[in-house]
Amino acid sequence: MKKSIALLLVMVLVASFAFAGCTQQPAEAPKQEEKQNNESAENAGGKTMELAFATGGTSGTYYPLGGAIANVWNKKIEGINVTIQPAGASVENINRVAAGEVDIVLAMNNVADDAYNGNGKSFPKPLKNFKAVGVVYPEVMHVVTTQASGIKSITDLKGKSINPGPPGSGTYVTALPILEAFGIGPKDFTPKPGSFSDAVAGLKDGTIDAAFAVVSFPASAVKEIATTNPVKILEIDGEPFDKLKEKVPFVSKFTITGGEYNGQDEDVTTVSLQAVMYVREDLPEDLVYNLAKVMYENTDAIAEGHARGKQIKLENALKGVTTPVHPGALKYFEEKGIK
């Protein structure tokens, strides 16, 4: 009897071990499956692609807007990390992206066209190693002075101290032909080039008489000046506009509405160009496709980081773009019927 009981206990123990073995085996399977998934991700190129995005000065529009766009890209596109860099803006940016020093830039469309065709002092030789992604927003030329200066028009700037913008910027290379259109040559004024921050300080303390700034409208830098020194925006219209249009065919008229800046109560006509995104020509097609898609389809999210995000319009993506468009962006625009 005792032997029978002992034999029964042994059989129960063996059965329990066998059952335990069967129940533990499935617990091992998920670990093995997870490891395979990780290996698959690595094999598919799981390393993050680092992208450098050159923008502009920290007091302008390019830098904060570029940061807002980069944040959305980093959230929406797997496998990339876009880092923005402050820079000297359009001329410097086009030179750097064409040289492969950075991956993405913002620049004015007239500057990019000069670079591609080798026009002007800034680009003695054509640069071909960059491609357009598309228009980001309209850039508005502000020729700013103070009401206290007594300056009424750009013609009055002869013999004055002027900040024509940061050297190497689109502002700088556009300011000179504007002055020439009003009969003011390089020797007819005292140039004090500098950043938008320099312009704000100079107009506030009276060390300059006027400043040029190609920025979005309304411009925070102009508002900052106007808080303590009511401003006057100088007009670009009539015959001088026609002369400017001959030299800079990309400009179009833009109305700065009165009341937006303290001191400027009436509407004034100025000119605008386009801020365009450009990339290295050798960036992968699928990457640039996604950069374009995410930017144009997430403007509300971009606007949460910078108000100019509201001005990014898919229907305007190719307006004013005269240089070749990257195949990845072109594929996206073709899908959307943008020509």
BATOR-505862 format. One line per 4 residues: number of its first residue (from 1); for each residue x, y, z of C-alpha. Coordinates in pm, 1 decimal. Layout:
BEGIN
NUM) X Y Z ~ ...
END
This chain:
BEGIN
1) 0.0 0.0 0.0 ~ 280.2 235.8 100.1 ~ 461.3 154.3 -220.9 ~ 150.1 240.0 -422.6
5) 115.0 578.1 -247.3 ~ 484.4 658.0 -303.4 ~ 458.0 566.8 -669.6 ~ 151.2 790.1 -703.1
9) 334.4 1085.7 -547.7 ~ 627.2 1041.6 -785.5 ~ 392.1 1037.2 -1084.7 ~ 218.9 1355.8 -961.4
13) 554.5 1534.9 -922.0 ~ 671.4 1433.4 -1269.9 ~ 344.7 1549.9 -1420.6 ~ 367.2 1882.9 -1238.7
17) 721.9 1946.1 -1366.5 ~ 614.9 1863.1 -1719.1 ~ 317.5 2098.8 -1690.2 ~ 538.8 2375.8 -1553.3
21) 774.5 2331.3 -1846.2 ~ 485.3 2367.9 -2090.6 ~ 352.9 2683.6 -1923.7 ~ 691.3 2860.4 -1901.5
25) 785.4 2813.6 -2265.4 ~ 541.6 3073.2 -2408.7 ~ 683.6 3334.8 -2163.4 ~ 1021.3 3303.1 -2338.2
29) 877.3 3361.7 -2685.7 ~ 794.7 3735.7 -2652.0 ~ 1152.3 3810.7 -2543.0 ~ 1288.4 3639.6 -2850.4
33) 1035.6 3818.7 -3074.6 ~ 1125.5 4158.0 -2919.3 ~ 1493.2 4097.6 -2984.5 ~ 1421.4 4019.8 -3349.4
37) 1223.3 4338.2 -3383.0 ~ 1512.3 4539.2 -3242.2 ~ 1753.5 4370.9 -3478.3 ~ 1520.3 4442.3 -3769.9
41) 1510.6 4811.3 -3675.4 ~ 1888.9 4826.3 -3666.3 ~ 1914.9 4642.4 -3997.2 ~ 1668.1 4889.9 -4151.3
45) 1894.6 5180.4 -4061.1 ~ 1785.3 5252.6 -3705.7 ~ 2057.8 5514.5 -3656.2 ~ 1925.8 5870.7 -3634.6
49) 2018.3 6099.5 -3923.9 ~ 2150.4 6432.0 -3793.7 ~ 2054.4 6732.2 -4009.1 ~ 2191.3 7085.9 -3970.2
53) 1944.0 7366.5 -4048.1 ~ 2103.7 7711.3 -4096.0 ~ 1861.3 7997.7 -4037.2 ~ 1942.1 8362.1 -3956.6
57) 2018.2 8597.3 -3669.8 ~ 1844.3 8531.9 -3339.8 ~ 1657.2 8864.2 -3358.6 ~ 1512.7 8797.3 -3705.5
61) 1237.7 8563.0 -3828.8 ~ 1444.4 8278.4 -3975.7 ~ 1586.3 8156.4 -3644.2 ~ 1267.3 8116.6 -3435.2
65) 1057.3 8002.8 -3731.1 ~ 1325.2 7749.8 -3828.4 ~ 1315.7 7619.4 -3472.0 ~ 937.7 7576.7 -3486.6
69) 961.8 7385.9 -3816.8 ~ 1246.1 7166.5 -3688.2 ~ 1048.4 7074.9 -3375.0 ~ 756.4 6953.2 -3586.9
73) 986.4 6755.9 -3816.5 ~ 1154.9 6587.4 -3520.9 ~ 817.6 6484.1 -3378.5 ~ 660.5 6369.8 -3703.3
77) 945.6 6206.6 -3900.2 ~ 1112.8 5896.9 -3760.3 ~ 1488.6 5860.9 -3768.6 ~ 1593.3 6225.8 -3800.9
81) 1711.6 6496.2 -3563.9 ~ 1715.6 6848.2 -3708.3 ~ 1926.5 7103.7 -3523.3 ~ 1896.1 7471.2 -3610.0
85) 2190.7 7707.9 -3630.5 ~ 2192.2 8087.5 -3619.5 ~ 2359.0 8224.7 -3932.6 ~ 2421.5 8533.8 -4141.9
89) 2111.0 8457.4 -4348.1 ~ 2058.7 8429.7 -4724.3 ~ 2398.6 8475.6 -4891.3 ~ 2587.6 8282.6 -4626.1
93) 2322.9 8010.8 -4616.0 ~ 2324.4 7946.2 -4990.2 ~ 2703.7 7929.1 -4992.8 ~ 2704.2 7684.0 -4702.5
97) 2434.1 7450.2 -4832.7 ~ 2593.5 7445.6 -5179.6 ~ 2926.0 7356.1 -5014.8 ~ 2762.9 7074.2 -4815.4
101) 2841.9 7238.1 -4479.7 ~ 2475.4 7228.2 -4375.1 ~ 2176.2 7028.1 -4495.0 ~ 1886.0 7273.7 -4490.8
105) 1867.1 7653.8 -4512.1 ~ 1627.9 7943.4 -4547.3 ~ 1711.9 8212.5 -4803.9 ~ 1548.7 8480.8 -5013.8
109) 1450.4 8370.0 -5362.9 ~ 1636.4 8655.0 -5537.1 ~ 1959.2 8560.7 -5357.5 ~ 1920.6 8194.8 -5454.6
113) 1860.5 8292.7 -5816.4 ~ 2175.7 8509.5 -5816.6 ~ 2372.7 8218.7 -5671.1 ~ 2245.0 7966.6 -5923.0
117) 2322.9 8196.4 -6216.3 ~ 2642.8 8349.4 -6078.8 ~ 2515.0 8708.3 -6066.5 ~ 2645.6 8995.9 -5858.5
121) 2945.3 9043.8 -5631.1 ~ 2822.6 8783.4 -5382.3 ~ 2830.3 8503.3 -5639.5 ~ 3107.6 8547.8 -5899.0
125) 3059.8 8184.3 -6005.0 ~ 2735.0 7986.1 -6038.3 ~ 2646.7 7752.5 -5751.5 ~ 2451.4 7444.5 -5854.8
129) 2477.1 7210.0 -5556.0 ~ 2147.6 7298.9 -5391.5 ~ 1778.8 7241.6 -5458.4 ~ 1458.4 7417.2 -5353.0
133) 1198.6 7262.7 -5124.1 ~ 946.2 7544.6 -5149.5 ~ 827.6 7887.6 -5037.6 ~ 787.9 7930.7 -4664.0
137) 649.4 8284.3 -4624.8 ~ 658.5 8632.0 -4783.3 ~ 943.7 8856.5 -4667.8 ~ 863.6 9225.1 -4639.1
141) 1116.8 9504.8 -4675.7 ~ 1093.8 9754.6 -4392.1 ~ 1284.7 10079.2 -4442.4 ~ 1254.4 10220.7 -4094.5
145) 1330.0 10558.0 -3942.6 ~ 1179.3 10747.1 -3649.8 ~ 922.4 11024.3 -3659.8 ~ 1168.6 11240.0 -3466.9
149) 1427.2 11215.6 -3748.6 ~ 1220.7 11430.3 -3982.2 ~ 1301.3 11194.3 -4272.3 ~ 1003.4 11168.1 -4507.1
153) 1128.2 10949.6 -4794.6 ~ 1417.4 10728.5 -4901.4 ~ 1546.8 11021.5 -5107.6 ~ 1609.8 11202.5 -4776.7
157) 1857.9 10931.8 -4673.8 ~ 2135.4 11089.4 -4881.8 ~ 2416.0 11183.8 -4645.4 ~ 2261.3 10986.2 -4355.8
161) 2385.1 10694.5 -4145.7 ~ 2212.3 10374.6 -4255.5 ~ 2211.4 10014.9 -4136.3 ~ 2151.8 9824.3 -4465.1
165) 2130.4 9490.1 -4282.9 ~ 2375.8 9218.4 -4180.7 ~ 2659.4 9163.2 -4429.3 ~ 2587.7 8849.6 -4629.7
169) 2214.1 8877.1 -4580.3 ~ 1934.3 8913.4 -4832.5 ~ 1846.6 9243.2 -4667.2 ~ 2190.1 9382.7 -4743.5
173) 2198.4 9280.2 -5108.7 ~ 1844.2 9414.4 -5161.9 ~ 1895.7 9743.2 -4977.4 ~ 2164.1 9867.3 -5218.0
177) 1952.5 9847.8 -5537.4 ~ 1663.3 10010.8 -5349.6 ~ 1886.0 10304.8 -5258.0 ~ 2014.1 10323.8 -5617.1
181) 1654.8 10333.6 -5745.1 ~ 1612.7 10652.6 -5540.7 ~ 1937.6 10801.6 -5674.9 ~ 2154.6 10716.1 -5374.3
185) 2486.1 10547.1 -5453.3 ~ 2725.9 10366.3 -5217.0 ~ 2922.5 10687.3 -5152.6 ~ 2612.5 10894.8 -5076.8
189) 2552.4 10760.9 -4726.2 ~ 2739.5 10631.2 -4422.8 ~ 2692.6 10253.5 -4402.2 ~ 2665.4 10098.4 -4057.7
193) 2581.6 9736.8 -4138.6 ~ 2467.8 9508.4 -3861.7 ~ 2202.7 9274.1 -3731.2 ~ 1840.8 9356.0 -3662.8
197) 1934.2 9390.7 -3295.1 ~ 2195.7 9648.9 -3394.8 ~ 1930.5 9833.2 -3597.5 ~ 1692.0 9841.4 -3302.5
201) 1960.2 9977.5 -3071.0 ~ 2086.6 10228.0 -3329.0 ~ 1743.6 10377.2 -3398.5 ~ 1664.5 10394.2 -3029.7
205) 1983.5 10577.2 -2933.4 ~ 2009.5 10784.6 -3250.9 ~ 2341.4 10648.6 -3378.1 ~ 2178.4 10565.7 -3712.8
209) 1913.0 10752.3 -3908.5 ~ 1744.8 10459.0 -4082.3 ~ 1760.7 10081.9 -4115.3 ~ 1662.9 9820.6 -4371.8
213) 1511.1 9493.3 -4256.1 ~ 1361.4 9213.2 -4464.4 ~ 1142.5 9039.5 -4210.9 ~ 790.9 8906.9 -4173.4
217) 502.0 9146.1 -4121.9 ~ 430.8 9256.1 -3857.0 ~ 791.5 9261.0 -3735.8 ~ 868.7 9229.6 -3367.5
221) 1194.7 9422.2 -3411.7 ~ 1008.6 9721.7 -3558.8 ~ 750.5 9704.1 -3281.9 ~ 1030.6 9710.0 -3027.5
225) 1169.6 10032.5 -3175.7 ~ 823.7 10187.0 -3187.5 ~ 751.9 10128.0 -2819.4 ~ 985.4 10413.8 -2724.1
229) 1045.1 10587.3 -3058.2 ~ 741.6 10622.2 -3287.6 ~ 850.6 10498.1 -3630.4 ~ 800.9 10593.2 -3991.3
233) 815.0 10330.7 -4265.6 ~ 954.7 10478.4 -4586.5 ~ 765.4 10405.3 -4907.1 ~ 887.7 10217.9 -5215.7
237) 649.9 10296.3 -5498.9 ~ 610.8 10484.2 -5827.5 ~ 908.2 10531.1 -6061.0 ~ 1166.1 10408.3 -5803.9
241) 971.6 10082.3 -5776.9 ~ 981.7 10043.3 -6156.2 ~ 1359.3 10098.3 -6155.2 ~ 1401.8 9848.5 -5873.5
245) 1187.7 9592.6 -6055.6 ~ 1427.6 9608.3 -6352.2 ~ 1722.2 9513.8 -6130.0 ~ 1538.7 9282.4 -5890.1
249) 1253.6 9127.7 -6093.5 ~ 1138.2 8913.6 -5800.5 ~ 1004.4 9205.9 -5595.9 ~ 632.9 9270.2 -5574.0
253) 437.0 9544.4 -5400.0 ~ 323.2 9490.2 -5043.4 ~ 107.1 9713.8 -4824.7 ~ 209.2 9768.1 -4463.4
257) -120.1 9854.1 -4298.4 ~ -141.0 10166.2 -4086.9 ~ -178.2 10130.7 -3713.1 ~ 34.5 9816.3 -3686.7
261) 338.1 10011.9 -3569.2 ~ 329.4 10302.2 -3323.7 ~ 377.1 10620.0 -3526.5 ~ 282.9 10469.0 -3864.2
265) -87.4 10543.9 -3880.3 ~ -132.1 10531.5 -4259.8 ~ -87.2 10248.1 -4508.6 ~ 248.1 10249.8 -4686.7
269) 362.2 10062.0 -4996.5 ~ 684.6 9864.4 -4981.6 ~ 814.0 9548.9 -5153.2 ~ 823.0 9182.0 -5065.4
273) 1022.3 8879.4 -5173.9 ~ 990.8 8513.7 -5075.0 ~ 1164.2 8316.4 -4803.1 ~ 1234.5 7975.6 -4956.0
277) 1370.1 7654.5 -4807.5 ~ 1667.5 7497.0 -4983.9 ~ 1855.2 7171.2 -4920.8 ~ 2168.4 6989.3 -5029.9
281) 2100.2 6837.2 -5369.1 ~ 2217.7 6492.3 -5255.1 ~ 1969.7 6449.9 -4968.6 ~ 1761.9 6131.8 -5021.0
285) 1440.8 6175.8 -5218.1 ~ 1219.2 6012.8 -4955.1 ~ 1364.4 6234.7 -4683.5 ~ 1295.6 6558.0 -4871.2
289) 949.0 6428.7 -4964.4 ~ 873.6 6391.3 -4594.3 ~ 1026.4 6728.6 -4505.0 ~ 797.8 6899.8 -4757.4
293) 489.9 6695.0 -4666.7 ~ 520.4 6747.8 -4292.7 ~ 594.2 7119.9 -4323.2 ~ 303.2 7200.7 -4554.2
297) 55.7 6972.3 -4377.1 ~ 130.9 7078.4 -4019.1 ~ 122.4 7456.2 -4038.1 ~ -101.7 7483.4 -3729.1
301) 155.9 7295.5 -3522.4 ~ 434.4 7515.6 -3660.0 ~ 228.0 7826.3 -3579.2 ~ 218.1 7716.6 -3215.1
305) 593.9 7773.1 -3211.7 ~ 598.9 8084.0 -3435.7 ~ 313.9 8291.1 -3575.5 ~ 461.5 8289.0 -3927.4
309) 363.1 7923.6 -3947.2 ~ 19.6 8051.4 -4048.8 ~ 172.6 8201.4 -4363.3 ~ 309.4 7869.6 -4490.7
313) 71.6 7787.1 -4775.2 ~ 92.4 7481.7 -5000.4 ~ -68.6 7674.9 -5287.2 ~ 221.7 7925.5 -5274.7
317) 495.9 7662.1 -5253.5 ~ 640.1 7720.6 -5601.2 ~ 554.8 8088.9 -5651.4 ~ 878.2 8278.4 -5705.2
321) 1098.0 7967.2 -5709.7 ~ 1325.3 7988.8 -6015.6 ~ 1596.0 7739.1 -5920.0 ~ 1553.7 7359.9 -5960.0
325) 1326.0 7186.2 -5710.4 ~ 1449.2 6875.6 -5527.5 ~ 1294.0 6555.6 -5673.7 ~ 1154.1 6459.8 -5332.6
329) 965.7 6788.1 -5294.3 ~ 861.9 6776.6 -5659.5 ~ 708.8 6432.0 -5606.9 ~ 501.2 6567.5 -5318.7
333) 384.6 6873.2 -5515.9 ~ 286.6 6655.7 -5812.9 ~ 74.3 6439.7 -5580.8 ~ -98.0 6756.3 -5458.7
337) -141.5 6907.6 -5804.7 ~ 91.4 7200.8 -5732.5 ~ 272.3 7335.3 -6039.3
END
